Amino acid sequence: MVELLGLDSLLAQFITALGLALVGGNGLAIINHSRGKLPSKVEGEFRPGRARFLLAVGLLISIWGIASLVA
């Protein structure tokens, strides 16, 4: 049933998409903060350590997903 529906490939694609979303979102947040752009109607402070940590986690997740697709 798993092979018929291709769930292994679908799960690897979801993992890759999640990792790339983490990389893209946190990378964009870091770039915008370094340029001095702030999002409108957002309260709170920018945490560069947290953004870098989540960027690294997203990079690891996306590499894992891509490796699962290739293997």
Summary of the structure (lengths in Angstrom):
residues: 71
radius of gyration: 15.9
end to end distance: 20.2
largest distance: 51.6
contacts: 175
relative contact order: 0.23
helix: 79%
strand: 0%
